Amino acid sequence: MNVLLDNLALFREGFIGTVTLTVTSALLALVLGVVIAGFRVSPVAPLRAFGTAWVTLLQNTPLTLLFLVAFFVVPRILFPGINSFLLAMCALGVYTSSFVCEAVRSGFNTVPMGQAEAARSIGMSFMQSMRIVVVPQATRSVVPPLSSILIALTKNTAIAGAFNNVELFNIQKTLSNDGLEIGLIFIWITLAYLIITFTISGLFRLLERRLEVAR
């Protein structure tokens, strides 16, 4: 207990860093994932090809490699001096978007094809039929896999600690270097991660129940 109380400010900073990185990366992943999923089911062939390439490339690239590209290539070529938090958020968000895309696309596939065709037959554009007809129905089946994806994202934030970002795993390294008992440090770090992941799981279970009632 002394390890936690004596370093409470440091633990709090790491906890807030992990939560902030998780939330911002999740928002980016959700936006990109929905857009790319729309590309993948688009009637426009180049958009479908782009969406397929996006998912295939990112799902088969190690996340650590994306971090290396984000921190050592992007600042030199595109954005010199960019904040390390933004780089970590982009790496996590872009990587996770490929998994969000597939979850959303699977949800789209649960909606009967005839409904989208009926929407287009009454004059709706592709985007209108997606927004008004397909997406609201697909949401119910998308929620459960999104919970698992965002929990995995939370755990993936640990990689950001090796790239000059203050988060829980980075705090663990700092405390270990100070000579504190590593076993006790890991216990408190694990509990902090469990609080975040259980919160995400609980929020999604609540959302699932709300959607069940709506149905």
C-alpha positions in Angstrom: 0.0 0.0 0.0 2.9 2.3 0.8 4.1 2.1 -2.9 0.7 3.5 -4.0 0.3 6.2 -1.3 3.9 7.4 -1.5 3.7 7.8 -5.2 0.0 8.6 -5.6 0.6 11.7 -7.7 2.7 9.7 -10.2 0.1 6.9 -10.4 -2.6 9.5 -10.9 -0.7 11.1 -13.7 -0.1 7.8 -15.4 -3.8 6.8 -14.9 -5.0 10.1 -16.4 -2.5 9.7 -19.3 -3.8 6.2 -20.1 -7.4 7.3 -20.0 -6.8 10.4 -22.1 -4.9 8.4 -24.7 -7.5 5.7 -24.8 -10.4 8.1 -25.2 -8.8 10.2 -27.9 -7.5 7.2 -29.8 -10.9 5.5 -29.6 -12.7 8.6 -31.0 -10.2 8.7 -33.9 -10.6 5.0 -34.5 -14.4 5.1 -34.4 -14.5 8.0 -36.9 -12.0 6.4 -39.3 -13.4 2.9 -38.9 -17.0 4.0 -39.8 -15.7 6.0 -42.8 -13.5 3.1 -44.1 -16.4 0.6 -43.5 -18.5 2.9 -45.7 -15.8 2.7 -48.3 -15.7 -1.1 -48.2 -19.4 -1.4 -48.9 -19.5 1.5 -51.4 -20.6 1.0 -55.0 -17.6 3.0 -56.1 -14.8 0.5 -57.0 -11.8 2.8 -56.1 -13.3 3.4 -52.6 -13.8 -0.3 -52.0 -10.2 -1.0 -53.1 -8.9 1.8 -50.8 -10.9 0.4 -47.8 -9.7 -3.2 -48.5 -6.1 -2.0 -48.7 -6.4 0.0 -45.5 -7.7 -2.9 -43.5 -5.3 -5.5 -45.0 -2.2 -3.3 -44.5 -3.0 -2.2 -40.9 -4.2 -5.6 -39.6 -1.0 -7.2 -40.9 1.4 -4.6 -39.6 2.7 -4.8 -36.0 1.6 -1.9 -33.9 5.1 -1.3 -32.7 6.2 -0.8 -36.3 3.4 1.8 -36.7 4.8 3.6 -33.7 8.3 3.6 -35.1 7.0 5.1 -38.4 4.9 7.7 -36.5 7.7 8.8 -34.2 10.8 8.6 -36.5 9.4 9.1 -40.1 6.3 11.3 -39.8 8.0 14.2 -37.8 10.9 14.3 -40.3 8.9 14.2 -43.5 5.5 15.8 -42.7 5.2 17.5 -39.3 8.5 18.5 -37.6 8.1 19.1 -33.9 4.7 17.4 -33.5 3.7 16.5 -30.0 4.4 12.9 -28.9 0.9 12.5 -27.5 -0.6 13.3 -30.9 1.7 10.9 -32.6 0.8 8.1 -30.2 -2.9 8.9 -30.6 -2.6 8.8 -34.4 -0.7 5.5 -34.3 -3.2 3.8 -32.0 -6.3 5.4 -33.7 -5.2 4.5 -37.2 -4.3 0.9 -36.2 -7.5 0.3 -34.3 -9.6 1.8 -37.0 -9.0 -1.3 -39.2 -10.6 -3.5 -36.6 -13.4 -1.1 -36.0 -14.0 -1.1 -39.8 -14.4 -4.8 -39.9 -16.8 -4.8 -36.9 -18.9 -2.1 -38.5 -18.9 -3.8 -41.9 -20.0 -7.0 -40.3 -22.9 -5.0 -38.7 -23.8 -3.6 -42.1 -24.0 -7.2 -43.5 -26.6 -8.1 -40.9 -29.0 -5.5 -42.4 -31.1 -7.2 -45.2 -29.9 -6.0 -48.6 -33.5 -5.3 -49.7 -33.8 -2.5 -47.2 -30.9 -0.5 -48.7 -32.2 -1.2 -52.2 -35.7 0.0 -51.2 -34.1 3.2 -49.8 -32.3 3.8 -53.0 -35.5 3.0 -55.0 -37.3 5.9 -53.4 -34.6 8.3 -54.3 -32.1 8.2 -51.4 -28.5 8.5 -52.2 -26.0 5.9 -51.0 -24.9 8.1 -48.1 -28.6 8.8 -47.1 -29.5 5.2 -47.2 -26.5 4.4 -45.1 -27.2 7.1 -42.5 -30.9 6.7 -42.3 -31.5 3.0 -42.9 -28.4 0.9 -42.6 -26.4 2.4 -39.8 -29.1 2.6 -37.1 -30.0 -1.1 -37.6 -26.4 -2.2 -37.8 -25.5 -0.5 -34.5 -27.1 -3.2 -32.4 -24.8 -5.9 -33.7 -21.7 -3.7 -33.8 -21.7 -2.8 -30.1 -20.4 -6.1 -28.6 -17.3 -6.4 -30.8 -16.5 -2.7 -30.3 -16.3 -3.3 -26.6 -13.5 -5.9 -27.1 -11.7 -3.7 -29.6 -11.6 -0.7 -27.2 -10.5 -2.9 -24.3 -7.6 -4.1 -26.6 -6.9 -0.5 -27.4 -6.6 0.3 -23.7 -3.9 -2.4 -23.3 -2.1 -1.2 -26.5 -1.6 2.2 -25.0 1.2 0.6 -23.0 3.4 0.8 -26.1 3.1 4.6 -26.0 5.0 4.6 -22.7 8.2 3.5 -24.6 7.8 6.6 -26.8 8.0 9.4 -24.3 4.3 9.4 -23.2 3.2 9.5 -19.6 0.9 6.6 -19.0 0.6 3.6 -16.6 3.3 1.5 -18.2 5.7 4.4 -18.4 5.1 5.1 -14.7 6.0 1.5 -13.9 9.4 1.9 -15.6 10.0 5.1 -13.7 9.2 3.5 -10.3 11.2 0.4 -11.1 14.2 2.6 -11.9 13.8 4.2 -8.5 14.4 0.8 -6.9 10.8 0.1 -5.7 9.5 -3.4 -5.5 8.5 -4.4 -9.0 5.9 -6.9 -8.0 3.9 -4.4 -5.9 4.2 -1.8 -8.8 2.7 -4.3 -11.3 -0.1 -5.2 -8.9 -1.2 -1.5 -8.7 -0.7 -1.0 -12.4 -2.8 -4.1 -13.2 -5.6 -2.9 -10.9 -5.5 0.5 -12.7 -5.9 -1.2 -16.1 -8.7 -3.4 -14.7 -10.6 -0.3 -13.6 -10.4 1.2 -17.1 -11.3 -2.0 -18.9 -14.2 -2.9 -16.5 -15.5 0.6 -17.0 -15.5 0.2 -20.8 -17.1 -3.2 -20.5 -19.8 -1.9 -18.2 -20.6 1.1 -20.4 -21.0 -1.1 -23.4 -23.2 -3.6 -21.5 -25.4 -0.7 -20.5 -25.5 0.5 -24.1 -26.4 -3.1 -25.3 -29.3 -3.2 -22.8 -30.6 0.2 -24.0 -30.5 -1.0 -27.6 -32.3 -4.2 -26.6 -35.1 -2.1 -25.0 -35.2 0.1 -28.1 -35.7 -3.0 -30.3 
